């Protein structure tokens, strides 16, 4: 039986490089492997993305042999939302970031209200009874939706990929207080799921579900049947990247890889420069693959002002899943140097860590609760966790691994990374229980 689906989220648009959106995209594709569905995605552009391919008004997303979703874009104050990200900070940087984040939150509420108008218009038809998937929404949007919709006819899945325990608990309490019987909160975070169940078993036991993220790599994308969705790098970009990779293979014995947002919290400049300097002793280079967000481009400029190491290579362009898989295969070690105490600001688990486990890469990371929970959940052994913020220990461990033989640090691919069709089956089971 074909299902109707209504999806609400921010930033659901090409290029598909943002981790939280790719997790949602892969979940929808895995669902299409098990059932047929049709529906609508209501979204608005992410103002932090500096790289968007096209002026989008409406886009059809085809998934599987017989499933599709129409993507509708809400366009309110988009240029004004992007403006603070383009300006040079006129005051102390930390204060400026706080002001910009508050501004983005405020303008986001306007986008949310406009999106809710569209949703209410769709739900006025009593014959239309979709499964509503709200992805990475806050308590404000869920409260507003429940205020204007009959909760007795509401089928709702709230999916969450951020390491924000407070947000998840807030969403759970809203479902409970409004007596939403046919609703679940889905998290991709083993840490959030574990803590929530440990603290409030009665509330979370039936409403909070853990669903594994799916690696967005070429071989997995082929299996999901969504090759057509991902834009292949154009010839000029492709040539630059392949020349760089060939140069890496010929020039370095060891390739250390980081994939993700580039800023002071995710990859401190002091660690980056110290690491590059230390890698010269083992004939190593550092490759950084990063989406071209405003914060990334600003961070690259800061590095260049200090002095770009000759063994540091940064790719600030979106890369397709096939190229990303090839880059992962070339890497000797993958690093996750996130030192931010505000773990809720990152996608949890970081999708590139799941992809690295899928390829059996050795991972060196700063230790924090969510990444420890991730390795424990997937039973992943090819990793070393370093005390958070200890830069010297981080580099010592990494160099030590590069100097050791393969027998001392054997690599094992993770057979525990969930198969797409299994994830889709779990989603179908949840929908059947609504």
N, C-alpha and C positions, 0 to 999 in steps of 0.2 A: 504494500500500500504506500502511495506517495505521500510524503509529509510536506507541510508548509513550514518554512523557517523565516524568522525575522531577526536579523543580527544588528546590534548597535555597538559601535566602537569608534575610537579616534584613530586617524592615520592609516586607514585600510586602503592603500593605494601603491602603485608601482613607484620606485623600484622596491622589490620585496627584499629589503636588507635588514629591517628592524626585527629583532628577535621575538618580541611579544606578538607582533602581527604575524610573523611566520609560523609561530606555534598555533595560533588560531587557524591560519590558512591550512596547515597540515592536518589539524583536527577535522576541519570540514571536508578535506579531501579523503581522509580515512573513513569518515562517515559515508561518503559517496561510494566507497568500496563495498558497503554493506546494504545500503538502501538507496532509493531514489527520492530526491527532494527538489523543491523549487522555492524561491523566495526572494527576499530583499535584504540588502545590507545598507543601513543608513550610517554615514560616516562624515567626518570633516578632516581637512588636511592637518597634519602634525606641523605646527609652526617651527619646530626645531630642525626640520629636515631641509637642508639647503639644496637638495638635488631631487627634482621631480621632473619626470620625462615629458609630461604632456599637460595641457590644460584640460582637466577632466570634468565632465558634467555628469556623464552616465556611462557605465561600463558593464558589460555582461561577463560574468565569471562562470565558465563551464567546468564542471567537476564530474569526472567519471563519464560513463556512457549516456546517462539520462538525467543528470542533476545540474542545476544552474542557479545562480543568484545574480540579480541585478543590483549593481552598486550605485547608490544615489549620494551625491555630495552636497552637504550643507555649506553654503558659502556666505558667511557673515563676518565682517571685520577681518578678513584674512590678511590683507596687507598691513593693517594696524597691529595684528597679533605678531607679525614677523618683525616689525620695526625695531623693538628694543634689542633684538638679537643681532641686528646689523650695526648698532651704534657702539662706539667706543665707550667704555665705562667712564662716566664723568666723575665718579666718586669711588671710595674704597671698594675693591673688587667684590669682597664677600657681601657687603651691603647691597651693591648693585645686583648681584645674583639673586639675593633675597627679594629685592623689589621686582625684578624681572619675573621670577617665579610666581609672585603674588599677582602680578599683572596678567600673566598667562592663565592663572587659575580663574581670575575674574572674567576674562574674555571667553574662556572655555565654558563658563556657565551660560553665557549668551548662546554659544553654539549648542549646548545641551538643550536649552529651552526651545530653540528652533527645531532641533531634531525631534523633541517630544511632540511638537505640533504635528509633524509628519506622521509619527507613530500613532497618535490619537486618531488622525484621519484614517489610517489603515484599519485600526481596530474598531471603528464605528460599525463596520459590517459584522453583524452577528453570526454570519455564516463563515467568517474568516477566523480560524482558531489556530494560529501558528504556535510553534515552539519558539519562544523568544530567547535568544542568546545575547547576553550583555557582556561584552568583553572589556575587562580592566576599567569598569566604571566605578565611580565612587558612591558613597551612601546617598549623596544629594540626588543623583539621577535615579537611583532605585526608589527612593522615597517619593520623588515626583511621579514616577511611572505608576507606582502602586496607588497613589492618590487619585489618579484619573482613570484607572482601569479596574474592572470588576475582578477582584482577586480569586473569586470562585471559578472563573473561566480562564485563569492565567496559567500557562505552562512556561516555566522560566528556568533557564540555566544561566547562572552568573559565573563566567570563567575568569580566572585571575592568574596572572603570571608574575606578579611582582612580590618581592620579599617583604610584604607588609602585613604582618599578623594583625595589627590594629584594624586595618581596612577589612580584612576577611571577617573578623569577629563582629565589626559593625554591620556588615552585610547580613551575617547570620542572625543577629538580633533583630534586624528589620524584618526578615522573613518570619521570625517567630512572633514579633509584636503585631504584625499585620495578619497573622494566621494564614500564611500562604502554604497551602497543603501540597500543591504541585510545583515545587521549586527546589533546586539544589544549588549549592555553591561548589564550583569545581576549581581546584588549585593544581598547578603544575609543580608546586613547591613541597618536597618531602618535609622540610623543616616546619613550614607553616602548618601543614596537616598534622604533624606529630605534636607540636606544641598546643595547637587548638584542641586536639582530642585529649591531651593530657590534662589541660586546665578545665575544659568544660565538656566533659564526655557526654552528658545528657543532651546538650544543645547540638553538638557537632556530630554525634554518632550517626544520625540518620540524614543530616542535611549537607555535610561537608564530604566531598569525594576527591580523591587524589587521582589525577590522570597524567600519564607520562608524556613529556614533549617528544616530538618526532624529529630526528635530524633532517635538516634541509640540505642534503647533498645530492649530487647528480644521480647516483644509483638509487637513492630512496625516492627522489622526485619521479624517476621513471616508473618505479613500483606504484607510486601514488596516482600516476596517470595525469600529472599536471605539468608536463614539460612545456606545453604551449603557453602557460601563464608567465613563465620566467623569460625575461628579455635576455638574449645572449649578448655579451659584450660586443660592441661594434668593432670593425676591423682595426681601427686605429688604437683603441684601448687594448684589444686582444694582442696586437703586435707588441705594444709596450710591455704588457704583463708577461708574455711568453719570453721576450728578450731578457726581462728581469729575472725570471725563473731560471732560464738557461745560464745566465750570469751567476746566479746563486749556486747552481749545481757545480759549475766549473771553478768558482772562486773559493767556496767555503767547504770545510769538512763537516761542520755542524750548522744547522739552521734552527734558530729559536724563533717560535711563531707566537704572535699575539693577534687575536681577531676581536674586534669590538670597538666601542666608543673610546676615543682618545681624549682624556682630560686628567686633571690632577688627582682626582679620586680613583679613577680606573687604572691609571699608569703614571705615577708621580715622575716628574722630569728628573729628579735626583736619582731615582732607581734606574730609569731608562738610560741616562748617560753613564752611570757607573757600570751597568750591565754591558753596554756596548764596549766600554774600555776593557772590562775583564774578559770579554769573549775573544779579544784579539790573541790572548794567550793560548787558546785552544783552536785557533783558526775558525772562529765562528762569526756568524752575522745574525742580526735581529731583523726579522720581517714583520712589519705591522700592517695588517689589512683592516681598514676602518671605514665605516660609512661617512660620507661627507656632510656631517652635521655642522652647524655653526660653531659649536664648542670644540669639535675636532679641528676645524680649520684654524681656529684661534690658537689652539694648543700647538699645532704644527708651526705656526708663525713664531710662537715663543721659543720653541726648540731651535728654529733656524737663527733667531736673534742671538742665542747663546753660542751656537756653533753645531752644525749637523755632523755627527760622527760618520766617518766614511764606511762603516759597516752597519749603518742603520738605513733601512729602506722602507719607506712608507707608501702604501697604496691607498690614497684617499678617494677611491671610486667604488661604486657598487660592483660586486663580482657575482657572476652566475653560479649556481650550485655545482656545476661540473668543474669549473675552474677552482672553486673553493675546495672541492674534494681532492683535486690534484695538488693544491698547495699543502693541504693537510698531510698528504702522503709523503711529501718531500721533507716535512718538518722532523727534526730530531727530538725536540721537546716543545710542548705547548705551555705557555705561562698564563696565569691568572693573577695579576699583581694588584687587584682591587684592595685598597686599604681604607676605604670609606667606612666609618662606623655606621653610617646611614644605609644599611644594606637594603632597605625598602626602596631605594632609588634605582635598583638594578633589577633586571629580569632574573627571576630565580626559579629554576636553575638557568644560568647563562647558556643560551642555546649552543654557543661554540664549544662549551665544555662537554655537553651531551654529544655533539658531533665528533669531538676529539676522542671521547670514550668509544664511540661507535667504530672509529678507525684504529683503536688500540694504541693511541699516542700516550707517551709518558707526560704527566701533568705536574707542574710545580706551581703551588698556589699559596697565597696567604690564608691562614686558617681563620675561618669564622663559622658561625653556627650553621648557616644555610649550605655552605659547600661541604662541611663534614657530613651533614644529613644526606646530601646528594650522593656522595661516594658510598656511604653506608647503604643507602636505598638500592643503588645499582650494583653493590658488592664489587666495587672497582678497586683493584689492587695496584695498578700501575700509576701511582701518584705519591707525592710527598707534600705534606702540609707544613708550612713554616709559621712560627709565631707572627701574628698580625703586625705589620709595620717594621719588622726586623730586616732591613735591606741587606745588611752584611750576611746574615744567615741565608737569606733567599739566594744571593749570588753564590755563596759557598756551596750550598746544596746543589744548585743547578750545574755549576762547573764540575763538581764531584761526580755527578751522574754522567756528564759528557765524557769524563776521563775513564770511567769504568767500562768494563767489557759488557757485552750484551747479556752474558750469562748471569752477571751479578744483578742486573736490572732488566729482567725479561719483560717484554711487552705482551700484553694479552688483550685482544679485542673483547669488548663487553657483549657477551651474548644476552645480557639482561636488559639491554636497551630495547624497549618494547617494539614489536612489529606493528606497522601501520594498521593492518587489518584487525589486529587485536584491540588497538585503541579505538578504532571505529566501532567495533562490536560492543565495547564498554559504553560508548556514547549512545548506541542504539538501546542498550538495556536501560540506561538512565531515562531516555525519552519514553520508553514503554512503561516506565513506572510513574510518569507524570499524570 
